[in-house]
Amino acid sequence: MRTIEERSQRSRDLESVGLGPLTRADWPIAVAAAGVFASLVGVLAPWQSHDALGSYSGLETDDGKLFLACALVAAIALWRAVDRPGGPQLIIATVAGVLIAGGGLRVVQRIGDAQEQVDAFFGGGPGPTGPDLEPAWGLWLLILGGVIIAVGSALELYRRLVLGPPATEG
């Protein structure tokens, strides 16, 4: 068990290299970073499931590769925004989050359109209409991650531009 003085010294050592404990002002960026993680997992996870054909992940599509690039751009922008006072990195991260969420919703819409075409092909009447095409959990996680990136980045941008820098404790 560490003494209070040892913990205080450890905390000062971490703060001297910029790795101190998260303060209240750091939470929007931490939340946005969690959104990046959720988006990355969502890209790797199943996006669409078929009754008979199985499922496929986002990396098997061009959209998934684009969303992966957007998530990586958001991660780099958030990382650069930690020590920089300006807002361009946060604007980039916010736009990347909006692109991920909006693009994910568009993929859900295309899956619904494909289901309508399958139903029309198989008759579309009462009874079996062919394979069910459903968005899988990875696509929903991707959309949620994009929303979290956009909201966290926008909150941090608002905090920096409107509220100003946080007051230092002392």
Backbone as JSON, one array per atom type, in Angstrom:
{
  "sequence": "MRTIEERSQRSRDLESVGLGPLTRADWPIAVAAAGVFASLVGVLAPWQSHDALGSYSGLETDDGKLFLACALVAAIALWRAVDRPGGPQLIIATVAGVLIAGGGLRVVQRIGDAQEQVDAFFGGGPGPTGPDLEPAWGLWLLILGGVIIAVGSALELYRRLVLGPPATEG",
  "N": [[0.84, -1.17, 0.0], [0.61, 2.15, -0.91], [1.85, 5.16, 0.49], [0.33, 8.34, 1.32], [1.98, 10.43, 0.55], [3.62, 9.16, -1.37], [1.73, 8.58, -3.36], [0.98, 11.19, -4.02], [3.38, 12.17, -5.07], [3.66, 10.47, -7.27], [1.43, 11.28, -8.75], [2.19, 13.94, -9.31], [4.43, 13.41, -10.9], [3.25, 12.15, -13.12], [1.64, 14.25, -14.05], [3.58, 16.04, -14.83], [4.44, 15.1, -17.27], [2.21, 15.31, -18.75], [0.27, 13.36, -18.3], [-1.61, 13.31, -16.28], [-4.35, 12.79, -13.92], [-7.69, 12.61, -15.26], [-9.41, 15.61, -15.6], [-12.38, 17.52, -14.91], [-12.67, 19.11, -17.14], [-11.56, 17.58, -19.16], [-13.32, 15.6, -19.93], [-15.16, 15.75, -22.21], [-13.48, 15.2, -24.43], [-12.55, 12.67, -23.71], [-14.93, 11.23, -23.79], [-15.54, 11.46, -26.53], [-13.36, 10.04, -27.51], [-14.04, 7.51, -26.6], [-16.18, 7.1, -28.28], [-14.83, 6.89, -30.71], [-13.55, 4.44, -30.29], [-15.83, 2.77, -30.1], [-16.82, 3.08, -32.71], [-14.74, 1.94, -34.2], [-14.86, -0.73, -33.33], [-17.43, -1.26, -34.23], [-17.07, -1.14, -37.02], [-15.58, -3.43, -37.45], [-17.28, -5.42, -36.62], [-20.24, -7.54, -37.25], [-22.39, -6.32, -39.84], [-24.65, -6.8, -41.35], [-27.14, -9.24, -41.32], [-28.15, -12.34, -42.63], [-30.79, -14.67, -43.04], [-30.25, -17.13, -44.33], [-27.8, -16.77, -45.56], [-25.81, -15.94, -43.85], [-23.63, -13.51, -42.3], [-22.01, -10.3, -42.78], [-19.13, -8.19, -42.28], [-18.29, -4.71, -41.67], [-15.82, -4.12, -42.85], [-15.81, -5.55, -45.14], [-17.0, -4.04, -47.02], [-17.06, -1.11, -49.15], [-18.05, 1.15, -47.92], [-17.57, 0.58, -45.22], [-14.78, 0.68, -45.12], [-14.4, 3.37, -45.64], [-15.65, 4.47, -43.38], [-13.94, 3.46, -41.43], [-11.62, 4.9, -42.06], [-12.57, 7.49, -41.46], [-13.0, 7.23, -38.69], [-10.38, 6.83, -37.82], [-9.24, 9.28, -38.59], [-10.7, 10.96, -36.9], [-9.74, 10.02, -34.44], [-7.01, 10.78, -34.57], [-7.32, 13.55, -34.79], [-8.56, 14.14, -32.31], [-6.54, 13.34, -30.58], [-4.56, 15.18, -31.23], [-5.86, 17.46, -30.42], [-5.75, 17.51, -27.69], [-3.55, 18.87, -26.47], [-3.56, 21.29, -27.76], [-4.76, 24.6, -28.1], [-6.61, 25.55, -29.99], [-9.45, 25.2, -32.32], [-9.62, 23.77, -34.81], [-8.94, 21.0, -35.0], [-10.94, 19.83, -33.48], [-13.18, 20.51, -34.93], [-12.74, 18.97, -37.2], [-12.88, 16.4, -36.04], [-15.56, 16.43, -35.18], [-16.93, 16.65, -37.64], [-16.11, 14.24, -38.79], [-17.38, 12.43, -37.04], [-20.08, 13.02, -37.58], [-20.19, 12.26, -40.27], [-19.74, 9.5, -40.0], [-21.96, 8.66, -38.43], [-24.16, 9.58, -40.01], [-23.6, 8.31, -42.45], [-23.75, 5.65, -41.63], [-26.46, 5.46, -40.98], [-27.47, 5.75, -43.54], [-26.6, 3.35, -44.67], [-28.2, 1.57, -43.21], [-30.66, 2.33, -44.24], [-30.3, 1.52, -46.91], [-30.18, -1.23, -46.55], [-32.8, -1.72, -45.75], [-34.1, -0.98, -48.15], [-33.11, -2.97, -49.83], [-34.31, -5.18, -48.63], [-36.99, -4.7, -49.27], [-36.86, -5.09, -52.04], [-36.16, -7.8, -52.15], [-38.44, -8.93, -50.96], [-40.36, -8.16, -52.89], [-39.43, -9.62, -55.07], [-39.82, -12.25, -54.24], [-42.55, -12.39, -54.11], [-43.94, -11.12, -52.01], [-46.36, -11.41, -50.66], [-48.67, -12.63, -48.11], [-47.11, -14.85, -45.85], [-44.04, -16.82, -46.29], [-41.44, -14.8, -47.5], [-38.92, -14.92, -48.53], [-35.37, -14.53, -47.82], [-34.64, -12.82, -44.75], [-33.3, -9.65, -44.42], [-31.35, -7.98, -42.22], [-30.16, -5.21, -40.31], [-27.21, -5.65, -38.46], [-25.73, -5.86, -35.13], [-23.25, -4.55, -35.18], [-23.41, -2.45, -37.01], [-25.25, -0.77, -35.75], [-23.74, -0.13, -33.5], [-21.63, 1.25, -34.71], [-23.0, 3.54, -35.68], [-23.87, 4.65, -33.24], [-21.34, 5.16, -32.1], [-20.4, 7.12, -33.9], [-22.2, 9.21, -33.36], [-21.51, 9.72, -30.7], [-18.84, 10.56, -31.0], [-19.25, 12.93, -32.48], [-20.85, 14.47, -30.72], [-19.26, 14.62, -28.35], [-16.93, 15.89, -29.35], [-18.04, 18.28, -30.31], [-19.02, 19.37, -27.91], [-16.61, 19.82, -26.55], [-15.44, 21.65, -28.31], [-17.28, 23.76, -28.06], [-16.87, 24.31, -25.34], [-14.24, 25.25, -25.41], [-14.31, 27.44, -27.22], [-16.47, 29.1, -26.47], [-16.83, 29.06, -23.65], [-14.24, 29.34, -22.78], [-10.83, 28.78, -21.53], [-10.36, 26.29, -18.95], [-10.59, 27.11, -15.48], [-7.71, 27.29, -13.47], [-6.75, 25.2, -10.83], [-5.81, 26.08, -7.58]],
  "CA": [[0.0, 0.0, 0.0], [1.39, 3.38, -1.01], [1.49, 6.23, 1.41], [-0.25, 9.51, 0.66], [3.08, 11.18, -0.08], [4.03, 8.43, -2.58], [0.68, 8.81, -4.36], [1.06, 12.59, -4.46], [4.56, 12.28, -5.92], [3.32, 9.77, -8.53], [0.52, 12.15, -9.48], [2.99, 15.06, -9.83], [5.26, 12.88, -11.98], [2.4, 11.95, -14.3], [1.21, 15.55, -14.55], [4.71, 16.73, -15.46], [4.56, 14.64, -18.66], [0.91, 15.45, -19.39], [-0.55, 12.17, -18.11], [-2.27, 13.39, -14.99], [-5.72, 12.29, -13.9], [-8.64, 13.4, -16.04], [-10.15, 16.63, -14.87], [-13.72, 17.71, -15.45], [-12.55, 19.72, -18.46], [-11.09, 16.59, -20.14], [-14.31, 14.56, -20.2], [-15.7, 15.68, -23.58], [-12.54, 14.51, -25.33], [-12.54, 11.26, -23.33], [-16.17, 10.65, -24.32], [-15.36, 11.35, -27.97], [-12.42, 8.94, -27.75], [-14.82, 6.27, -26.44], [-16.94, 6.99, -29.52], [-13.91, 6.36, -31.73], [-13.4, 3.01, -30.01], [-17.08, 2.11, -30.48], [-16.89, 3.06, -34.17], [-13.78, 0.96, -34.71], [-15.43, -2.05, -33.08], [-18.57, -1.38, -35.11], [-16.6, -1.44, -38.37], [-15.1, -4.81, -37.48], [-18.36, -6.34, -36.23], [-21.21, -7.8, -38.32], [-23.25, -5.21, -40.22], [-25.91, -7.28, -41.9], [-27.3, -10.68, -41.15], [-29.12, -13.01, -43.51], [-31.25, -15.95, -42.48], [-29.6, -18.28, -44.97], [-26.49, -16.46, -46.12], [-24.85, -15.54, -42.82], [-23.49, -12.07, -42.1], [-20.73, -9.73, -43.21], [-18.71, -7.06, -41.46], [-18.11, -3.46, -42.39], [-14.59, -4.1, -43.64], [-16.07, -6.21, -46.41], [-17.67, -3.08, -47.89], [-16.35, 0.15, -49.35], [-18.52, 2.07, -46.87], [-16.86, 0.25, -43.99], [-13.4, 1.19, -45.21], [-14.51, 4.82, -45.51], [-15.92, 4.77, -41.97], [-12.71, 3.19, -40.7], [-10.76, 6.06, -42.27], [-13.14, 8.61, -40.7], [-12.74, 6.99, -37.26], [-8.95, 7.07, -37.58], [-9.05, 10.73, -38.67], [-11.24, 11.51, -35.65], [-8.81, 9.67, -33.36], [-5.83, 11.64, -34.68], [-7.73, 14.93, -34.48], [-8.76, 14.25, -30.87], [-5.23, 13.24, -29.93], [-3.87, 16.46, -31.42], [-6.61, 18.52, -29.73], [-5.53, 17.46, -26.24], [-2.6, 19.88, -26.02], [-3.64, 22.49, -28.57], [-5.9, 25.39, -27.66], [-7.53, 25.93, -31.08], [-10.58, 24.36, -32.58], [-9.71, 23.04, -36.08], [-8.92, 19.55, -34.8], [-12.25, 19.44, -32.96], [-14.12, 20.61, -36.06], [-12.49, 17.78, -38.02], [-13.43, 15.24, -35.33], [-17.02, 16.54, -35.21], [-17.38, 16.32, -38.99], [-15.91, 12.79, -38.96], [-18.45, 11.75, -36.31], [-21.33, 13.2, -38.32], [-20.1, 11.41, -41.46], [-19.89, 8.11, -39.58], [-23.35, 8.42, -38.02], [-25.04, 9.76, -41.15], [-23.35, 7.24, -43.41], [-24.28, 4.41, -41.07], [-27.92, 5.49, -41.17], [-27.71, 5.51, -44.97], [-26.44, 1.91, -44.89], [-29.42, 0.95, -42.68], [-31.71, 2.59, -45.22], [-30.07, 0.65, -48.08], [-30.56, -2.6, -46.18], [-34.26, -1.74, -45.84], [-34.47, -0.99, -49.57], [-32.8, -4.31, -50.35], [-35.35, -6.08, -48.12], [-38.18, -4.49, -50.09], [-36.64, -5.73, -53.34], [-36.24, -9.25, -51.94], [-39.85, -9.26, -50.76], [-41.05, -8.04, -54.18], [-38.98, -10.73, -55.93], [-40.41, -13.51, -53.76], [-44.0, -12.32, -54.1], [-44.34, -10.1, -51.06], [-47.67, -11.65, -50.07], [-48.6, -13.25, -46.78], [-46.32, -16.08, -45.84], [-42.6, -16.62, -46.46], [-41.11, -13.89, -48.6], [-37.5, -14.97, -48.84], [-34.49, -14.27, -46.67], [-34.75, -11.54, -44.06], [-32.08, -8.86, -44.35], [-31.47, -7.13, -41.04], [-28.92, -4.6, -39.82], [-26.68, -6.36, -37.3], [-25.35, -5.0, -34.0], [-22.06, -3.74, -35.48], [-23.84, -1.23, -37.68], [-25.83, 0.11, -34.73], [-22.63, 0.37, -32.68], [-20.94, 2.24, -35.53], [-23.81, 4.76, -35.67], [-23.77, 5.2, -31.89], [-20.0, 5.71, -31.95], [-20.33, 8.37, -34.65], [-22.93, 10.24, -32.6], [-20.71, 10.06, -29.51], [-17.7, 11.37, -31.46], [-19.72, 14.26, -32.86], [-21.32, 15.21, -29.53], [-18.12, 14.9, -27.48], [-16.07, 16.89, -29.99], [-18.76, 19.56, -30.34], [-19.03, 19.92, -26.55], [-15.26, 20.34, -26.27], [-15.28, 22.86, -29.12], [-18.08, 24.78, -27.39], [-16.19, 24.68, -24.1], [-13.04, 26.04, -25.7], [-14.57, 28.69, -27.93], [-17.46, 29.95, -25.81], [-16.59, 29.15, -22.22], [-12.84, 29.67, -22.54], [-10.04, 27.74, -20.87], [-10.8, 26.0, -17.59], [-9.88, 27.79, -14.4], [-6.71, 26.44, -12.85], [-6.93, 25.03, -9.38], [-4.6, 26.5, -6.92]],
  "C": [[0.89, 1.24, 0.0], [0.92, 4.4, 0.03], [0.92, 7.4, 0.62], [0.82, 10.3, -0.06], [3.55, 10.49, -1.37], [3.01, 8.62, -3.7], [0.72, 10.24, -4.88], [2.24, 12.8, -5.39], [4.3, 11.62, -7.28], [2.41, 10.64, -9.38], [1.26, 13.35, -10.07], [3.87, 14.61, -10.98], [4.45, 12.7, -13.27], [1.97, 13.29, -14.9], [2.34, 16.28, -15.25], [4.91, 16.29, -16.9], [3.2, 14.66, -19.36], [0.0, 14.24, -19.24], [-1.23, 12.15, -16.76], [-3.68, 12.84, -15.05], [-6.63, 13.19, -14.72], [-9.33, 14.4, -15.13], [-11.53, 16.74, -15.51], [-13.65, 18.27, -16.87], [-12.14, 18.72, -19.53], [-12.18, 15.62, -20.57], [-14.91, 14.59, -21.6], [-14.77, 14.96, -24.56], [-12.49, 13.02, -24.99], [-13.79, 10.55, -23.85], [-16.06, 10.47, -25.83], [-14.39, 10.22, -28.32], [-13.11, 7.59, -27.56], [-15.68, 6.03, -27.68], [-16.1, 6.46, -30.66], [-13.74, 4.86, -31.53], [-14.65, 2.24, -30.43], [-17.2, 2.02, -32.0], [-15.93, 2.04, -34.76], [-14.28, -0.47, -34.49], [-16.61, -2.3, -34.02], [-18.18, -1.69, -36.55], [-16.18, -2.9, -38.49], [-16.2, -5.83, -37.23], [-19.32, -6.57, -37.41], [-22.14, -6.61, -38.56], [-24.62, -5.68, -40.68], [-25.97, -8.78, -41.7], [-28.39, -11.18, -42.07], [-29.55, -14.29, -42.83], [-30.43, -17.11, -43.04], [-28.16, -18.01, -45.36], [-25.45, -16.06, -45.09], [-24.78, -14.03, -42.68], [-22.15, -11.6, -42.66], [-20.42, -8.5, -42.37], [-18.52, -5.82, -42.33], [-16.87, -3.42, -43.25], [-14.74, -4.81, -44.98], [-16.75, -5.29, -47.41], [-16.8, -1.85, -48.07], [-16.77, 1.18, -48.3], [-17.76, 1.84, -45.57], [-15.45, 0.77, -43.99], [-13.39, 2.72, -45.08], [-14.76, 5.21, -44.05], [-14.71, 4.48, -41.09], [-11.75, 4.37, -40.83], [-11.26, 7.27, -41.48], [-12.87, 8.45, -39.21], [-11.27, 7.24, -36.93], [-8.62, 8.56, -37.66], [-9.55, 11.39, -37.39], [-10.29, 11.22, -34.48], [-7.57, 10.57, -33.39], [-6.18, 13.08, -34.32], [-7.94, 15.11, -32.97], [-7.44, 14.2, -30.12], [-4.48, 14.56, -30.05], [-4.57, 17.6, -30.66], [-6.34, 18.56, -28.24], [-4.65, 18.6, -25.77], [-2.69, 21.19, -26.78], [-4.9, 23.28, -28.21], [-6.95, 25.67, -28.73], [-8.65, 24.93, -31.3], [-10.57, 23.56, -33.87], [-9.71, 21.51, -35.93], [-10.28, 19.06, -34.33], [-13.33, 19.55, -34.03], [-13.97, 19.37, -36.94], [-13.09, 16.54, -37.35], [-14.96, 15.26, -35.35], [-17.57, 16.15, -36.57], [-17.21, 14.82, -39.25], [-17.01, 12.0, -38.25], [-19.79, 11.85, -37.03], [-21.33, 12.33, -39.57], [-20.32, 9.94, -41.11], [-21.36, 7.82, -39.25], [-24.31, 8.53, -39.21], [-24.85, 8.67, -42.2], [-23.86, 5.9, -42.92], [-25.79, 4.33, -41.2], [-28.29, 5.24, -42.63], [-27.56, 4.02, -45.29], [-27.67, 1.16, -44.36], [-30.56, 1.13, -43.67], [-31.53, 1.7, -46.46], [-30.41, -0.81, -47.77], [-32.08, -2.74, -46.23], [-34.75, -1.76, -47.28], [-34.23, -2.35, -50.19], [-33.85, -5.32, -49.87], [-36.64, -5.93, -48.91], [-38.04, -5.16, -51.45], [-36.72, -7.25, -53.22], [-37.69, -9.67, -51.76], [-40.63, -9.19, -52.07], [-40.69, -9.2, -55.1], [-39.67, -12.03, -55.54], [-41.94, -13.43, -53.63], [-44.55, -11.3, -53.14], [-45.71, -10.29, -50.44], [-47.55, -12.19, -48.66], [-47.85, -14.57, -46.86], [-44.86, -15.79, -46.08], [-42.31, -15.76, -47.69], [-39.65, -13.94, -48.97], [-36.67, -14.65, -47.62], [-34.72, -12.89, -46.07], [-33.37, -10.89, -44.0], [-32.24, -7.89, -43.19], [-30.13, -6.48, -40.72], [-28.48, -5.33, -38.54], [-26.16, -5.35, -36.27], [-24.14, -4.12, -34.31], [-22.41, -2.43, -36.16], [-24.45, -0.25, -36.69], [-24.75, 0.68, -33.82], [-21.84, 1.43, -33.42], [-21.69, 3.58, -35.5], [-23.73, 5.44, -34.3], [-22.4, 5.83, -31.66], [-19.84, 7.03, -32.7], [-21.04, 9.51, -33.93], [-22.11, 10.68, -31.38], [-19.49, 10.89, -29.9], [-18.15, 12.8, -31.74], [-20.12, 15.08, -31.64], [-20.15, 15.57, -28.62], [-17.21, 15.97, -28.06], [-16.74, 18.26, -30.02], [-18.82, 20.19, -28.95], [-17.67, 20.5, -26.17], [-15.01, 21.61, -27.06], [-16.06, 24.02, -28.49], [-17.38, 25.26, -26.12], [-15.0, 25.59, -24.39], [-13.35, 27.39, -26.31], [-15.5, 29.64, -27.19], [-17.12, 30.15, -24.33], [-15.16, 29.54, -21.86], [-12.11, 28.57, -21.82], [-10.52, 27.51, -19.45], [-9.97, 26.77, -16.57], [-8.91, 26.82, -13.75], [-6.98, 26.37, -11.35], [-5.66, 25.49, -8.69], [-4.83, 27.23, -5.74]]
}
